[in-house]
């Protein structure tokens, strides 16, 4: 994702670019799936965030929730 989208890029592209510009967020392999002005949908692949129990790592979930808030 281009960290400097065109000035006329939509809010979704602008948000995705802001996330991509932050190295810790980029490490999450985060994808912005949608934003309608009220609801933000984020996606992070489970394979990059799986713990020894085979489910999502709590720190990853907390990070995604923080970014979504």
Predicted model as a PDB file, atoms N, CA, C, CB and O in Angstrom, pLDDT in the B-factor column:
MODEL        1                                                                  
ATOM      1  N   UNK A   1       0.855  -1.174   0.000  1.00 48.00           N  
ATOM      2  CA  UNK A   1       0.000   0.000   0.000  1.00 48.00           C  
ATOM      3  C   UNK A   1       0.896   1.230   0.000  1.00 48.00           C  
ATOM      4  CB  UNK A   1      -0.970   0.002   1.226  1.00 48.00           C  
ATOM      5  O   UNK A   1       1.862   1.311   0.758  1.00 48.00           O  
ATOM      6  N   UNK A   2       0.569   2.167  -0.843  1.00 49.00           N  
ATOM      7  CA  UNK A   2       1.331   3.411  -0.944  1.00 49.00           C  
ATOM      8  C   UNK A   2       1.104   4.249   0.306  1.00 49.00           C  
ATOM      9  CB  UNK A   2       0.931   4.206  -2.212  1.00 49.00           C  
ATOM     10  O   UNK A   2      -0.038   4.598   0.604  1.00 49.00           O  
ATOM     11  N   UNK A   3       2.179   4.587   1.060  1.00 52.00           N  
ATOM     12  CA  UNK A   3       1.991   5.384   2.276  1.00 52.00           C  
ATOM     13  C   UNK A   3       1.619   6.835   1.986  1.00 52.00           C  
ATOM     14  CB  UNK A   3       3.249   5.347   3.111  1.00 52.00           C  
ATOM     15  O   UNK A   3       1.291   7.581   2.909  1.00 52.00           O  
ATOM     16  N   UNK A   4       1.663   7.249   0.715  1.00 56.00           N  
ATOM     17  CA  UNK A   4       1.297   8.610   0.328  1.00 56.00           C  
ATOM     18  C   UNK A   4       0.288   8.574  -0.807  1.00 56.00           C  
ATOM     19  CB  UNK A   4       2.543   9.418  -0.086  1.00 56.00           C  
ATOM     20  O   UNK A   4       0.643   8.848  -1.953  1.00 56.00           O  
ATOM     21  N   UNK A   5      -0.971   8.238  -0.510  1.00 53.00           N  
ATOM     22  CA  UNK A   5      -1.974   8.160  -1.575  1.00 53.00           C  
ATOM     23  C   UNK A   5      -2.273   9.546  -2.138  1.00 53.00           C  
ATOM     24  CB  UNK A   5      -3.268   7.510  -1.052  1.00 53.00           C  
ATOM     25  O   UNK A   5      -1.968  10.569  -1.526  1.00 53.00           O  
ATOM     26  N   UNK A   6      -2.871   9.544  -3.310  1.00 57.00           N  
ATOM     27  CA  UNK A   6      -3.251  10.798  -3.968  1.00 57.00           C  
ATOM     28  C   UNK A   6      -4.203  11.578  -3.071  1.00 57.00           C  
ATOM     29  CB  UNK A   6      -3.905  10.526  -5.351  1.00 57.00           C  
ATOM     30  O   UNK A   6      -4.994  10.983  -2.339  1.00 57.00           O  
ATOM     31  N   UNK A   7      -4.132  12.912  -3.125  1.00 56.00           N  
ATOM     32  CA  UNK A   7      -5.015  13.729  -2.270  1.00 56.00           C  
ATOM     33  C   UNK A   7      -6.495  13.432  -2.462  1.00 56.00           C  
ATOM     34  CB  UNK A   7      -4.773  15.188  -2.538  1.00 56.00           C  
ATOM     35  O   UNK A   7      -7.289  13.630  -1.542  1.00 56.00           O  
ATOM     36  N   UNK A   8      -6.877  12.958  -3.651  1.00 60.00           N  
ATOM     37  CA  UNK A   8      -8.292  12.673  -3.906  1.00 60.00           C  
ATOM     38  C   UNK A   8      -8.658  11.222  -3.603  1.00 60.00           C  
ATOM     39  CB  UNK A   8      -8.632  12.992  -5.351  1.00 60.00           C  
ATOM     40  O   UNK A   8      -9.763  10.782  -3.918  1.00 60.00           O  
ATOM     41  N   UNK A   9      -7.731  10.476  -2.991  1.00 65.00           N  
ATOM     42  CA  UNK A   9      -8.025   9.089  -2.616  1.00 65.00           C  
ATOM     43  C   UNK A   9      -9.131   9.084  -1.573  1.00 65.00           C  
ATOM     44  CB  UNK A   9      -6.752   8.367  -2.075  1.00 65.00           C  
ATOM     45  O   UNK A   9      -9.256  10.020  -0.783  1.00 65.00           O  
ATOM     46  N   UNK A  10      -9.918   8.044  -1.574  1.00 79.00           N  
ATOM     47  CA  UNK A  10     -11.021   7.950  -0.624  1.00 79.00           C  
ATOM     48  C   UNK A  10     -10.538   7.720   0.791  1.00 79.00           C  
ATOM     49  CB  UNK A  10     -11.958   6.843  -1.022  1.00 79.00           C  
ATOM     50  O   UNK A  10      -9.355   7.467   1.015  1.00 79.00           O  
ATOM     51  N   UNK A  11     -11.457   7.809   1.755  1.00 76.00           N  
ATOM     52  CA  UNK A  11     -11.082   7.645   3.163  1.00 76.00           C  
ATOM     53  C   UNK A  11     -10.501   6.266   3.466  1.00 76.00           C  
ATOM     54  CB  UNK A  11     -12.286   7.887   4.045  1.00 76.00           C  
ATOM     55  O   UNK A  11      -9.638   6.140   4.335  1.00 76.00           O  
ATOM     56  N   UNK A  12     -10.959   5.234   2.765  1.00 79.00           N  
ATOM     57  CA  UNK A  12     -10.433   3.897   2.992  1.00 79.00           C  
ATOM     58  C   UNK A  12      -8.961   3.819   2.577  1.00 79.00           C  
ATOM     59  CB  UNK A  12     -11.263   2.857   2.223  1.00 79.00           C  
ATOM     60  O   UNK A  12      -8.143   3.252   3.301  1.00 79.00           O  
ATOM     61  N   UNK A  13      -8.627   4.379   1.429  1.00 83.00           N  
ATOM     62  CA  UNK A  13      -7.237   4.383   0.965  1.00 83.00           C  
ATOM     63  C   UNK A  13      -6.361   5.220   1.884  1.00 83.00           C  
ATOM     64  CB  UNK A  13      -7.150   4.913  -0.471  1.00 83.00           C  
ATOM     65  O   UNK A  13      -5.217   4.852   2.152  1.00 83.00           O  
ATOM     66  N   UNK A  14      -6.877   6.326   2.363  1.00 83.00           N  
ATOM     67  CA  UNK A  14      -6.101   7.174   3.268  1.00 83.00           C  
ATOM     68  C   UNK A  14      -5.822   6.448   4.585  1.00 83.00           C  
ATOM     69  CB  UNK A  14      -6.845   8.497   3.536  1.00 83.00           C  
ATOM     70  O   UNK A  14      -4.705   6.497   5.101  1.00 83.00           O  
ATOM     71  N   UNK A  15      -6.835   5.779   5.123  1.00 81.00           N  
ATOM     72  CA  UNK A  15      -6.676   5.043   6.369  1.00 81.00           C  
ATOM     73  C   UNK A  15      -5.686   3.893   6.199  1.00 81.00           C  
ATOM     74  CB  UNK A  15      -8.030   4.511   6.851  1.00 81.00           C  
ATOM     75  O   UNK A  15      -4.808   3.695   7.039  1.00 81.00           O  
ATOM     76  N   UNK A  16      -5.827   3.145   5.122  1.00 83.00           N  
ATOM     77  CA  UNK A  16      -4.914   2.032   4.862  1.00 83.00           C  
ATOM     78  C   UNK A  16      -3.481   2.525   4.730  1.00 83.00           C  
ATOM     79  CB  UNK A  16      -5.330   1.281   3.594  1.00 83.00           C  
ATOM     80  O   UNK A  16      -2.558   1.869   5.212  1.00 83.00           O  
ATOM     81  N   UNK A  17      -3.281   3.664   4.088  1.00 87.00           N  
ATOM     82  CA  UNK A  17      -1.942   4.231   3.934  1.00 87.00           C  
ATOM     83  C   UNK A  17      -1.360   4.654   5.281  1.00 87.00           C  
ATOM     84  CB  UNK A  17      -1.978   5.426   2.980  1.00 87.00           C  
ATOM     85  O   UNK A  17      -0.170   4.466   5.534  1.00 87.00           O  
ATOM     86  N   UNK A  18      -2.194   5.221   6.135  1.00 87.00           N  
ATOM     87  CA  UNK A  18      -1.711   5.617   7.467  1.00 87.00           C  
ATOM     88  C   UNK A  18      -1.289   4.398   8.268  1.00 87.00           C  
ATOM     89  CB  UNK A  18      -2.794   6.399   8.230  1.00 87.00           C  
ATOM     90  O   UNK A  18      -0.264   4.433   8.948  1.00 87.00           O  
ATOM     91  N   UNK A  19      -2.061   3.321   8.201  1.00 83.00           N  
ATOM     92  CA  UNK A  19      -1.697   2.092   8.901  1.00 83.00           C  
ATOM     93  C   UNK A  19      -0.397   1.518   8.332  1.00 83.00           C  
ATOM     94  CB  UNK A  19      -2.836   1.053   8.798  1.00 83.00           C  
ATOM     95  O   UNK A  19       0.475   1.091   9.089  1.00 83.00           O  
ATOM     96  N   UNK A  20      -0.266   1.507   7.005  1.00 82.00           N  
ATOM     97  CA  UNK A  20       0.914   0.933   6.360  1.00 82.00           C  
ATOM     98  C   UNK A  20       2.184   1.703   6.702  1.00 82.00           C  
ATOM     99  CB  UNK A  20       0.724   0.904   4.854  1.00 82.00           C  
ATOM    100  O   UNK A  20       3.281   1.147   6.651  1.00 82.00           O  
ATOM    101  N   UNK A  21       2.042   2.973   7.048  1.00 88.00           N  
ATOM    102  CA  UNK A  21       3.206   3.806   7.357  1.00 88.00           C  
ATOM    103  C   UNK A  21       3.769   3.546   8.750  1.00 88.00           C  
ATOM    104  CB  UNK A  21       2.840   5.264   7.228  1.00 88.00           C  
ATOM    105  O   UNK A  21       4.854   4.031   9.072  1.00 88.00           O  
ATOM    106  N   UNK A  22       3.056   2.796   9.578  1.00 88.00           N  
ATOM    107  CA  UNK A  22       3.519   2.502  10.937  1.00 88.00           C  
ATOM    108  C   UNK A  22       4.124   1.097  10.961  1.00 88.00           C  
ATOM    109  CB  UNK A  22       2.345   2.623  11.972  1.00 88.00           C  
ATOM    110  O   UNK A  22       3.389   0.118  10.826  1.00 88.00           O  
ATOM    111  N   UNK A  23       5.452   0.971  11.130  1.00 88.00           N  
ATOM    112  CA  UNK A  23       6.088  -0.357  11.085  1.00 88.00           C  
ATOM    113  C   UNK A  23       5.463  -1.405  12.007  1.00 88.00           C  
ATOM    114  CB  UNK A  23       7.529  -0.219  11.435  1.00 88.00           C  
ATOM    115  O   UNK A  23       5.300  -2.545  11.571  1.00 88.00           O  
ATOM    116  N   UNK A  24       5.101  -1.086  13.260  1.00 87.00           N  
ATOM    117  CA  UNK A  24       4.487  -2.136  14.085  1.00 87.00           C  
ATOM    118  C   UNK A  24       3.148  -2.619  13.521  1.00 87.00           C  
ATOM    119  CB  UNK A  24       4.284  -1.625  15.503  1.00 87.00           C  
ATOM    120  O   UNK A  24       2.805  -3.795  13.649  1.00 87.00           O  
ATOM    121  N   UNK A  25       2.408  -1.723  12.907  1.00 86.00           N  
ATOM    122  CA  UNK A  25       1.127  -2.107  12.308  1.00 86.00           C  
ATOM    123  C   UNK A  25       1.372  -2.919  11.046  1.00 86.00           C  
ATOM    124  CB  UNK A  25       0.269  -0.858  11.988  1.00 86.00           C  
ATOM    125  O   UNK A  25       0.674  -3.900  10.790  1.00 86.00           O  
ATOM    126  N   UNK A  26       2.367  -2.513  10.251  1.00 87.00           N  
ATOM    127  CA  UNK A  26       2.701  -3.266   9.042  1.00 87.00           C  
ATOM    128  C   UNK A  26       3.100  -4.699   9.395  1.00 87.00           C  
ATOM    129  CB  UNK A  26       3.840  -2.569   8.270  1.00 87.00           C  
ATOM    130  O   UNK A  26       2.792  -5.627   8.647  1.00 87.00           O  
ATOM    131  N   UNK A  27       3.774  -4.885  10.514  1.00 88.00           N  
ATOM    132  CA  UNK A  27       4.190  -6.227  10.938  1.00 88.00           C  
ATOM    133  C   UNK A  27       2.991  -7.123  11.243  1.00 88.00           C  
ATOM    134  CB  UNK A  27       5.091  -6.135  12.170  1.00 88.00           C  
ATOM    135  O   UNK A  27       3.102  -8.347  11.188  1.00 88.00           O  
ATOM    136  N   UNK A  28       1.860  -6.526  11.561  1.00 90.00           N  
ATOM    137  CA  UNK A  28       0.650  -7.304  11.822  1.00 90.00           C  
ATOM    138  C   UNK A  28       0.049  -7.876  10.535  1.00 90.00           C  
ATOM    139  CB  UNK A  28      -0.382  -6.437  12.535  1.00 90.00           C  
ATOM    140  O   UNK A  28      -0.845  -8.721  10.588  1.00 90.00           O  
ATOM    141  N   UNK A  29       0.537  -7.419   9.389  1.00 90.00           N  
ATOM    142  CA  UNK A  29      -0.010  -7.808   8.078  1.00 90.00           C  
ATOM    143  C   UNK A  29      -1.494  -7.447   8.000  1.00 90.00           C  
ATOM    144  CB  UNK A  29       0.187  -9.331   7.828  1.00 90.00           C  
ATOM    145  O   UNK A  29      -2.309  -8.186   7.450  1.00 90.00           O  
ATOM    146  N   UNK A  30      -1.803  -6.314   8.554  1.00 87.00           N  
ATOM    147  CA  UNK A  30      -3.165  -5.815   8.642  1.00 87.00           C  
ATOM    148  C   UNK A  30      -3.679  -5.383   7.275  1.00 87.00           C  
ATOM    149  CB  UNK A  30      -3.240  -4.654   9.624  1.00 87.00           C  
ATOM    150  O   UNK A  30      -2.941  -4.817   6.469  1.00 87.00           O  
ATOM    151  N   UNK A  31      -4.942  -5.656   7.030  1.00 86.00           N  
ATOM    152  CA  UNK A  31      -5.610  -5.178   5.818  1.00 86.00           C  
ATOM    153  C   UNK A  31      -6.900  -4.477   6.241  1.00 86.00           C  
ATOM    154  CB  UNK A  31      -5.906  -6.362   4.815  1.00 86.00           C  
ATOM    155  O   UNK A  31      -7.658  -4.996   7.061  1.00 86.00           O  
ATOM    156  N   UNK A  32      -7.136  -3.317   5.686  1.00 86.00           N  
ATOM    157  CA  UNK A  32      -8.390  -2.613   5.937  1.00 86.00           C  
ATOM    158  C   UNK A  32      -9.405  -3.160   4.941  1.00 86.00           C  
ATOM    159  CB  UNK A  32      -8.224  -1.040   5.802  1.00 86.00           C  
ATOM    160  O   UNK A  32      -9.262  -2.975   3.733  1.00 86.00           O  
ATOM    161  N   UNK A  33     -10.432  -3.838   5.457  1.00 87.00           N  
ATOM    162  CA  UNK A  33     -11.437  -4.460   4.596  1.00 87.00           C  
ATOM    163  C   UNK A  33     -12.623  -3.559   4.310  1.00 87.00           C  
ATOM    164  CB  UNK A  33     -11.923  -5.728   5.220  1.00 87.00           C  
ATOM    165  O   UNK A  33     -13.376  -3.812   3.369  1.00 87.00           O  
ATOM    166  N   UNK A  34     -12.799  -2.529   5.090  1.00 84.00           N  
ATOM    167  CA  UNK A  34     -13.911  -1.638   4.819  1.00 84.00           C  
ATOM    168  C   UNK A  34     -14.072  -0.589   5.886  1.00 84.00           C  
ATOM    169  CB  UNK A  34     -15.176  -2.415   4.684  1.00 84.00           C  
ATOM    170  O   UNK A  34     -13.680  -0.771   7.039  1.00 84.00           O  
ATOM    171  N   UNK A  35     -14.656   0.507   5.474  1.00 82.00           N  
ATOM    172  CA  UNK A  35     -14.977   1.591   6.397  1.00 82.00           C  
ATOM    173  C   UNK A  35     -16.137   2.357   5.794  1.00 82.00           C  
ATOM    174  CB  UNK A  35     -13.740   2.528   6.658  1.00 82.00           C  
ATOM    175  O   UNK A  35     -16.042   2.837   4.665  1.00 82.00           O  
ATOM    176  N   UNK A  36     -17.227   2.480   6.528  1.00 82.00           N  
ATOM    177  CA  UNK A  36     -18.407   3.177   6.006  1.00 82.00           C  
ATOM    178  C   UNK A  36     -18.671   4.497   6.717  1.00 82.00           C  
ATOM    179  CB  UNK A  36     -19.624   2.290   6.124  1.00 82.00           C  
ATOM    180  O   UNK A  36     -19.758   5.061   6.592  1.00 82.00           O  
ATOM    181  N   UNK A  37     -17.696   4.990   7.455  1.00 80.00           N  
ATOM    182  CA  UNK A  37     -17.873   6.217   8.219  1.00 80.00           C  
ATOM    183  C   UNK A  37     -18.198   5.944   9.678  1.00 80.00           C  
ATOM    184  CB  UNK A  37     -18.961   7.056   7.603  1.00 80.00           C  
ATOM    185  O   UNK A  37     -17.937   6.779  10.544  1.00 80.00           O  
ATOM    186  N   UNK A  38     -18.765   4.780   9.948  1.00 86.00           N  
ATOM    187  CA  UNK A  38     -19.096   4.382  11.314  1.00 86.00           C  
ATOM    188  C   UNK A  38     -18.403   3.086  11.728  1.00 86.00           C  
ATOM    189  CB  UNK A  38     -20.593   4.226  11.456  1.00 86.00           C  
ATOM    190  O   UNK A  38     -17.976   2.946  12.874  1.00 86.00           O  
ATOM    191  N   UNK A  39     -18.295   2.151  10.808  1.00 85.00           N  
ATOM    192  CA  UNK A  39     -17.765   0.828  11.106  1.00 85.00           C  
ATOM    193  C   UNK A  39     -16.479   0.601  10.321  1.00 85.00           C  
ATOM    194  CB  UNK A  39     -18.804  -0.267  10.779  1.00 85.00           C  
ATOM    195  O   UNK A  39     -16.432   0.799   9.107  1.00 85.00           O  
ATOM    196  N   UNK A  40     -15.435   0.182  11.037  1.00 84.00           N  
ATOM    197  CA  UNK A  40     -14.152  -0.142  10.421  1.00 84.00           C  
ATOM    198  C   UNK A  40     -13.947  -1.648  10.509  1.00 84.00           C  
ATOM    199  CB  UNK A  40     -12.977   0.628  11.112  1.00 84.00           C  
ATOM    200  O   UNK A  40     -14.030  -2.227  11.592  1.00 84.00           O  
ATOM    201  N   UNK A  41     -13.677  -2.289   9.359  1.00 88.00           N  
ATOM    202  CA  UNK A  41     -13.405  -3.721   9.322  1.00 88.00           C  
ATOM    203  C   UNK A  41     -11.928  -3.926   9.010  1.00 88.00           C  
ATOM    204  CB  UNK A  41     -14.305  -4.441   8.269  1.00 88.00           C  
ATOM    205  O   UNK A  41     -11.425  -3.459   7.988  1.00 88.00           O  
ATOM    206  N   UNK A  42     -11.247  -4.626   9.898  1.00 89.00           N  
ATOM    207  CA  UNK A  42      -9.834  -4.949   9.727  1.00 89.00           C  
ATOM    208  C   UNK A  42      -9.689  -6.455   9.572  1.00 89.00           C  
ATOM    209  CB  UNK A  42      -8.990  -4.431  10.925  1.00 89.00           C  
ATOM    210  O   UNK A  42     -10.507  -7.229  10.069  1.00 89.00           O  
ATOM    211  N   UNK A  43      -8.635  -6.853   8.877  1.00 89.00           N  
ATOM    212  CA  UNK A  43      -8.338  -8.271   8.692  1.00 89.00           C  
ATOM    213  C   UNK A  43      -6.855  -8.484   8.942  1.00 89.00           C  
ATOM    214  CB  UNK A  43      -8.742  -8.758   7.262  1.00 89.00           C  
ATOM    215  O   UNK A  43      -6.022  -7.711   8.468  1.00 89.00           O  
ATOM    216  N   UNK A  44      -6.528  -9.527   9.682  1.00 90.00           N  
ATOM    217  CA  UNK A  44      -5.146  -9.948   9.876  1.00 90.00           C  
ATOM    218  C   UNK A  44      -5.132 -11.469   9.743  1.00 90.00           C  
ATOM    219  CB  UNK A  44      -4.573  -9.473  11.281  1.00 90.00           C  
ATOM    220  O   UNK A  44      -5.956 -12.149  10.356  1.00 90.00           O  
ATOM    221  N   UNK A  45      -4.215 -12.005   8.957  1.00 91.00           N  
ATOM    222  CA  UNK A  45      -4.212 -13.455   8.735  1.00 91.00           C  
ATOM    223  C   UNK A  45      -3.867 -14.227  10.011  1.00 91.00           C  
ATOM    224  CB  UNK A  45      -3.220 -13.815   7.629  1.00 91.00           C  
ATOM    225  O   UNK A  45      -2.920 -13.883  10.719  1.00 91.00           O  
ATOM    226  N   UNK A  46      -4.634 -15.257  10.289  1.00 90.00           N  
ATOM    227  CA  UNK A  46      -4.406 -16.061  11.482  1.00 90.00           C  
ATOM    228  C   UNK A  46      -3.009 -16.664  11.482  1.00 90.00           C  
ATOM    229  CB  UNK A  46      -5.452 -17.162  11.585  1.00 90.00           C  
ATOM    230  O   UNK A  46      -2.370 -16.735  12.532  1.00 90.00           O  
ATOM    231  N   UNK A  47      -2.524 -17.100  10.324  1.00 89.00           N  
ATOM    232  CA  UNK A  47      -1.213 -17.758  10.255  1.00 89.00           C  
ATOM    233  C   UNK A  47      -0.098 -16.877  10.818  1.00 89.00           C  
ATOM    234  CB  UNK A  47      -0.891 -18.133   8.811  1.00 89.00           C  
ATOM    235  O   UNK A  47       0.885 -17.391  11.354  1.00 89.00           O  
ATOM    236  N   UNK A  48      -0.241 -15.571  10.702  1.00 89.00           N  
ATOM    237  CA  UNK A  48       0.785 -14.652  11.206  1.00 89.00           C  
ATOM    238  C   UNK A  48       0.625 -14.369  12.697  1.00 89.00           C  
ATOM    239  CB  UNK A  48       0.741 -13.345  10.432  1.00 89.00           C  
ATOM    240  O   UNK A  48       1.497 -13.746  13.302  1.00 89.00           O  
ATOM    241  N   UNK A  49      -0.476 -14.816  13.294  1.00 91.00           N  
ATOM    242  CA  UNK A  49      -0.787 -14.463  14.680  1.00 91.00           C  
ATOM    243  C   UNK A  49      -1.201 -15.652  15.529  1.00 91.00           C  
ATOM    244  CB  UNK A  49      -1.874 -13.440  14.707  1.00 91.00           C  
ATOM    245  O   UNK A  49      -1.845 -15.483  16.565  1.00 91.00           O  
ATOM    246  N   UNK A  50      -0.839 -16.844  15.101  1.00 92.00           N  
ATOM    247  CA  UNK A  50      -1.265 -18.044  15.818  1.00 92.00           C  
ATOM    248  C   UNK A  50      -0.327 -18.316  16.997  1.00 92.00           C  
ATOM    249  CB  UNK A  50      -1.302 -19.263  14.864  1.00 92.00           C  
ATOM    250  O   UNK A  50       0.887 -18.136  16.905  1.00 92.00           O  
ATOM    251  N   UNK A  51      -0.921 -18.748  18.092  1.00 92.00           N  
ATOM    252  CA  UNK A  51      -0.123 -19.076  19.283  1.00 92.00           C  
ATOM    253  C   UNK A  51       0.084 -20.587  19.381  1.00 92.00           C  
ATOM    254  CB  UNK A  51      -0.811 -18.542  20.571  1.00 92.00           C  
ATOM    255  O   UNK A  51      -0.293 -21.326  18.471  1.00 92.00           O  
ATOM    256  N   UNK A  52       0.666 -21.035  20.454  1.00 93.00           N  
ATOM    257  CA  UNK A  52       0.944 -22.463  20.619  1.00 93.00           C  
ATOM    258  C   UNK A  52      -0.314 -23.309  20.820  1.00 93.00           C  
ATOM    259  CB  UNK A  52       1.869 -22.663  21.787  1.00 93.00           C  
ATOM    260  O   UNK A  52      -0.250 -24.538  20.783  1.00 93.00           O  
ATOM    261  N   UNK A  53      -1.440 -22.659  21.031  1.00 92.00           N  
ATOM    262  CA  UNK A  53      -2.720 -23.366  21.195  1.00 92.00           C  
ATOM    263  C   UNK A  53      -3.463 -23.496  19.858  1.00 92.00           C  
ATOM    264  CB  UNK A  53      -3.609 -22.630  22.219  1.00 92.00           C  
ATOM    265  O   UNK A  53      -4.504 -24.149  19.781  1.00 92.00           O  
ATOM    266  N   UNK A  54      -2.916 -22.866  18.805  1.00 90.00           N  
ATOM    267  CA  UNK A  54      -3.540 -22.934  17.484  1.00 90.00           C  
ATOM    268  C   UNK A  54      -4.617 -21.888  17.265  1.00 90.00           C  
ATOM    269  CB  UNK A  54      -4.126 -24.287  17.274  1.00 90.00           C  
ATOM    270  O   UNK A  54      -5.390 -21.989  16.312  1.00 90.00           O  
ATOM    271  N   UNK A  55      -4.681 -20.885  18.132  1.00 91.00           N  
ATOM    272  CA  UNK A  55      -5.661 -19.821  17.958  1.00 91.00           C  
ATOM    273  C   UNK A  55      -4.930 -18.470  17.961  1.00 91.00           C  
ATOM    274  CB  UNK A  55      -6.752 -19.874  19.083  1.00 91.00           C  
ATOM    275  O   UNK A  55      -3.712 -18.417  18.129  1.00 91.00           O  
ATOM    276  N   UNK A  56      -5.662 -17.417  17.778  1.00 91.00           N  
ATOM    277  CA  UNK A  56      -5.054 -16.091  17.668  1.00 91.00           C  
ATOM    278  C   UNK A  56      -4.378 -15.673  18.967  1.00 91.00           C  
ATOM    279  CB  UNK A  56      -6.103 -15.061  17.278  1.00 91.00           C  
ATOM    280  O   UNK A  56      -4.927 -15.858  20.053  1.00 91.00           O  
ATOM    281  N   UNK A  57      -3.201 -15.116  18.845  1.00 92.00           N  
ATOM    282  CA  UNK A  57      -2.423 -14.605  19.971  1.00 92.00           C  
ATOM    283  C   UNK A  57      -3.139 -13.398  20.570  1.00 92.00           C  
ATOM    284  CB  UNK A  57      -0.981 -14.227  19.526  1.00 92.00           C  
ATOM    285  O   UNK A  57      -3.561 -12.507  19.833  1.00 92.00           O  
ATOM    286  N   UNK A  58      -3.280 -13.355  21.871  1.00 92.00           N  
ATOM    287  CA  UNK A  58      -4.017 -12.289  22.548  1.00 92.00           C  
ATOM    288  C   UNK A  58      -3.450 -10.908  22.288  1.00 92.00           C  
ATOM    289  CB  UNK A  58      -4.036 -12.542  24.018  1.00 92.00           C  
ATOM    290  O   UNK A  58      -4.208  -9.948  22.155  1.00 92.00           O  
ATOM    291  N   UNK A  59      -2.132 -10.785  22.212  1.00 92.00           N  
ATOM    292  CA  UNK A  59      -1.525  -9.484  21.926  1.00 92.00           C  
ATOM    293  C   UNK A  59      -1.900  -8.969  20.562  1.00 92.00           C  
ATOM    294  CB  UNK A  59      -0.030  -9.568  22.036  1.00 92.00           C  
ATOM    295  O   UNK A  59      -2.099  -7.767  20.383  1.00 92.00           O  
ATOM    296  N   UNK A  60      -2.000  -9.868  19.584  1.00 91.00           N  
ATOM    297  CA  UNK A  60      -2.416  -9.481  18.244  1.00 91.00           C  
ATOM    298  C   UNK A  60      -3.859  -9.014  18.244  1.00 91.00           C  
ATOM    299  CB  UNK A  60      -2.236 -10.641  17.269  1.00 91.00           C  
ATOM    300  O   UNK A  60      -4.197  -8.006  17.623  1.00 91.00           O  
ATOM    301  N   UNK A  61      -4.708  -9.750  18.944  1.00 91.00           N  
ATOM    302  CA  UNK A  61      -6.122  -9.358  19.013  1.00 91.00           C  
ATOM    303  C   UNK A  61      -6.279  -8.001  19.689  1.00 91.00           C  
ATOM    304  CB  UNK A  61      -6.941 -10.420  19.770  1.00 91.00           C  
ATOM    305  O   UNK A  61      -7.063  -7.165  19.239  1.00 91.00           O  
ATOM    306  N   UNK A  62      -5.539  -7.786  20.761  1.00 93.00           N  
ATOM    307  CA  UNK A  62      -5.614  -6.498  21.469  1.00 93.00           C  
ATOM    308  C   UNK A  62      -5.123  -5.368  20.568  1.00 93.00           C  
ATOM    309  CB  UNK A  62      -4.780  -6.540  22.775  1.00 93.00           C  
ATOM    310  O   UNK A  62      -5.698  -4.280  20.574  1.00 93.00           O  
ATOM    311  N   UNK A  63      -4.079  -5.612  19.803  1.00 90.00           N  
ATOM    312  CA  UNK A  63      -3.575  -4.587  18.887  1.00 90.00           C  
ATOM    313  C   UNK A  63      -4.606  -4.251  17.821  1.00 90.00           C  
ATOM    314  CB  UNK A  63      -2.274  -5.049  18.229  1.00 90.00           C  
ATOM    315  O   UNK A  63      -4.829  -3.078  17.522  1.00 90.00           O  
ATOM    316  N   UNK A  64      -5.234  -5.267  17.246  1.00 88.00           N  
ATOM    317  CA  UNK A  64      -6.256  -5.017  16.227  1.00 88.00           C  
ATOM    318  C   UNK A  64      -7.442  -4.252  16.808  1.00 88.00           C  
ATOM    319  CB  UNK A  64      -6.733  -6.338  15.617  1.00 88.00           C  
ATOM    320  O   UNK A  64      -7.968  -3.336  16.176  1.00 88.00           O  
ATOM    321  N   UNK A  65      -7.852  -4.627  17.997  1.00 89.00           N  
ATOM    322  CA  UNK A  65      -8.982  -3.927  18.627  1.00 89.00           C  
ATOM    323  C   UNK A  65      -8.624  -2.469  18.908  1.00 89.00           C  
ATOM    324  CB  UNK A  65      -9.396  -4.633  19.939  1.00 89.00           C  
ATOM    325  O   UNK A  65      -9.456  -1.580  18.730  1.00 89.00           O  
ATOM    326  N   UNK A  66      -7.396  -2.223  19.343  1.00 90.00           N  
ATOM    327  CA  UNK A  66      -6.958  -0.852  19.617  1.00 90.00           C  
ATOM    328  C   UNK A  66      -6.969  -0.029  18.343  1.00 90.00           C  
ATOM    329  CB  UNK A  66      -5.554  -0.842  20.242  1.00 90.00           C  
ATOM    330  O   UNK A  66      -7.431   1.112  18.345  1.00 90.00           O  
ATOM    331  N   UNK A  67      -6.464  -0.598  17.253  1.00 86.00           N  
ATOM    332  CA  UNK A  67      -6.443   0.130  15.987  1.00 86.00           C  
ATOM    333  C   UNK A  67      -7.867   0.384  15.465  1.00 86.00           C  
ATOM    334  CB  UNK A  67      -5.629  -0.650  14.944  1.00 86.00           C  
ATOM    335  O   UNK A  67      -8.143   1.434  14.885  1.00 86.00           O  
ATOM    336  N   UNK A  68      -8.750  -0.572  15.676  1.00 82.00           N  
ATOM    337  CA  UNK A  68     -10.127  -0.413  15.206  1.00 82.00           C  
ATOM    338  C   UNK A  68     -10.896   0.627  16.014  1.00 82.00           C  
ATOM    339  CB  UNK A  68     -10.853  -1.744  15.266  1.00 82.00           C  
ATOM    340  O   UNK A  68     -11.845   1.235  15.518  1.00 82.00           O  
ATOM    341  N   UNK A  69     -10.479   0.825  17.256  1.00 80.00           N  
ATOM    342  CA  UNK A  69     -11.174   1.783  18.108  1.00 80.00           C  
ATOM    343  C   UNK A  69     -10.720   3.172  17.761  1.00 80.00           C  
ATOM    344  CB  UNK A  69     -10.932   1.490  19.596  1.00 80.00           C  
ATOM    345  O   UNK A  69     -11.183   4.141  18.363  1.00 80.00           O  
TER     346      UNK A  69                                                      
ENDMDL                                                                          
END                                                                             
